[in-house]
């Protein structure tokens, strides 16, 4: 995508990151959550080394990606769960792909062997993108939680690094 770059997320990106997060939540197909957390909670729940934003030439944040640990157990030290959100105004323009590519490169360099995610089956664009960058469906958690008054399934995906492990 011309004019779009990916850089590490900074604290001064908080306003845009949380606004983009909320826009994704408002779509109804991004998460079981309905309200984005404040920055302190967002920051506390994600690993500091693997947070990126996609920005335009004016350094306006267009999307973000970050990971959370899946377990405190040492055996799972190389497994993370990621979230990726893009401003609705620039969806389907390659922003999420840029962010995923940056995350994959960075996590592999750090020795992380698995990136996983849970995606609503209705979010077909996200499922297709993840499959294009090497994620595979490992299962479906049927009726795993209620969201806006109805039961929702979650498709579980993972990307195993071909170079780590």
C-alpha positions as CSV (number, residue, x, y, z in Angstrom):
1,X,0.0,0.0,0.0
2,X,1.6,3.2,-1.1
3,X,2.4,5.8,1.6
4,X,1.5,3.4,4.4
5,X,4.2,2.3,6.8
6,X,4.3,0.1,9.9
7,X,6.1,1.2,13.1
8,X,6.0,0.2,16.7
9,X,3.0,1.4,18.7
10,X,3.7,4.3,21.1
11,X,1.8,5.6,24.1
12,X,0.8,8.7,22.1
13,X,-1.0,6.5,19.7
14,X,-3.5,5.5,22.4
15,X,-6.4,7.7,21.3
16,X,-6.4,6.5,17.7
17,X,-5.7,2.9,18.7
18,X,-8.6,2.8,21.1
19,X,-10.9,4.6,18.7
20,X,-10.1,2.1,16.0
21,X,-10.7,-0.7,18.5
22,X,-14.1,0.7,19.4
23,X,-15.1,1.0,15.7
24,X,-14.2,-2.7,15.3
25,X,-16.3,-3.6,18.4
26,X,-19.2,-1.5,17.1
27,X,-19.2,-3.6,13.9
28,X,-20.5,-6.5,15.9
29,X,-18.1,-9.1,14.3
30,X,-14.8,-8.3,15.9
31,X,-15.0,-9.5,19.5
32,X,-17.2,-10.5,22.4
33,X,-16.3,-7.2,24.0
34,X,-18.5,-4.2,23.5
35,X,-16.4,-1.4,24.9
36,X,-12.7,-0.8,24.3
37,X,-10.7,-0.7,27.5
38,X,-8.9,2.4,28.8
39,X,-5.2,2.7,27.8
40,X,-3.9,1.3,31.1
41,X,-6.0,-1.9,30.7
42,X,-5.1,-2.2,27.0
43,X,-1.4,-1.7,27.8
44,X,-1.4,-4.2,30.7
45,X,-3.0,-7.0,28.6
46,X,-0.6,-7.0,25.7
47,X,3.1,-7.9,25.4
48,X,5.1,-4.7,24.9
49,X,7.5,-6.0,22.2
50,X,4.9,-6.9,19.7
51,X,2.6,-3.9,19.1
52,X,2.5,-2.2,15.7
53,X,0.5,0.5,14.0
54,X,0.1,1.2,10.3
55,X,0.4,5.0,9.6
56,X,-0.1,7.2,6.6
57,X,2.4,9.9,5.5
58,X,1.0,12.3,8.2
59,X,1.6,9.6,10.9
60,X,-2.1,9.1,11.4
61,X,-2.8,5.6,12.8
62,X,-4.9,3.6,10.3
63,X,-4.7,0.3,12.1
64,X,-3.0,-1.7,14.8
65,X,-1.9,-5.2,15.8
66,X,-0.8,-6.5,19.2
67,X,-0.3,-9.8,21.0
68,X,-1.2,-11.2,24.4
69,X,0.4,-14.2,26.1
70,X,-1.7,-17.4,26.0
71,X,-0.3,-18.8,29.2
72,X,2.2,-18.1,31.9
73,X,3.5,-21.6,31.7
74,X,7.1,-21.9,30.3
75,X,6.1,-24.5,27.7
76,X,3.9,-21.9,26.0
77,X,6.4,-19.1,26.0
78,X,6.5,-19.2,22.1
79,X,2.7,-19.0,21.7
80,X,0.8,-15.7,21.5
81,X,-2.7,-14.6,20.6
82,X,-3.1,-11.6,18.4
83,X,-5.7,-8.9,17.6
84,X,-5.7,-6.8,14.5
85,X,-8.0,-3.8,13.9
86,X,-8.2,-1.4,11.0
87,X,-10.0,2.0,10.7
88,X,-13.3,1.3,8.8
89,X,-12.4,4.1,6.3
90,X,-9.4,2.2,5.0
91,X,-10.5,-1.5,5.2
92,X,-9.8,-3.7,2.3
93,X,-6.8,-1.7,1.2
94,X,-4.0,-3.9,2.6
95,X,-3.5,-2.3,6.0
96,X,-4.2,-5.5,8.0
97,X,-1.9,-7.5,5.7
98,X,0.9,-5.1,6.3
99,X,0.4,-5.4,10.0
100,X,0.2,-9.1,10.0
101,X,3.4,-9.3,7.9
102,X,5.2,-7.1,10.4
103,X,4.0,-9.1,13.3
104,X,5.0,-12.4,11.7
105,X,8.5,-11.1,10.9
106,X,9.0,-9.7,14.4
107,X,7.6,-12.7,16.3
108,X,9.7,-15.2,14.3
109,X,12.8,-13.2,14.9
110,X,12.1,-13.4,18.6
111,X,11.6,-17.1,18.6
112,X,7.8,-17.2,18.8
113,X,6.6,-20.4,17.0
114,X,2.8,-20.0,17.1
115,X,0.4,-17.1,16.6
116,X,-3.2,-17.9,17.3
117,X,-6.5,-16.1,17.0
118,X,-10.2,-16.6,17.4
119,X,-12.4,-15.0,14.7
120,X,-16.2,-15.0,14.4
121,X,-17.2,-17.1,11.3
122,X,-19.2,-14.1,9.9
123,X,-15.9,-12.1,9.6
124,X,-15.1,-13.8,6.3
125,X,-12.7,-11.1,5.2
126,X,-10.5,-11.6,8.3
127,X,-10.7,-15.4,7.9
128,X,-9.6,-15.2,4.3
129,X,-6.7,-12.8,5.0
130,X,-5.4,-15.0,7.8
131,X,-5.4,-18.0,5.6
132,X,-3.5,-16.1,2.9
133,X,-0.7,-15.3,5.4
134,X,-0.4,-18.9,6.6
135,X,-2.9,-19.4,9.3
136,X,-4.9,-22.6,9.3
137,X,-8.3,-23.4,10.9
138,X,-7.8,-25.7,13.8
139,X,-11.4,-25.9,14.9
140,X,-14.6,-24.1,15.8
141,X,-15.8,-23.4,19.3
142,X,-19.5,-23.7,18.9
143,X,-21.8,-21.4,20.9
144,X,-18.9,-20.5,23.1
145,X,-20.3,-17.2,24.3
146,X,-23.3,-14.9,24.1
147,X,-22.9,-11.6,22.2
148,X,-25.6,-9.0,21.8
149,X,-28.2,-11.6,23.0
150,X,-27.2,-14.5,20.8
151,X,-24.8,-17.4,20.9
152,X,-21.7,-17.0,18.8
153,X,-19.2,-19.5,17.4
154,X,-15.5,-18.7,17.2
155,X,-13.2,-20.1,14.5
156,X,-9.8,-20.9,16.0
157,X,-6.8,-20.3,13.8
158,X,-3.1,-20.7,14.2
159,X,0.1,-19.9,12.3
160,X,3.0,-22.2,13.0
161,X,6.3,-20.7,12.1
162,X,8.2,-22.6,9.4
163,X,11.5,-21.2,10.7
164,X,11.1,-21.4,14.6
165,X,10.9,-24.7,16.4
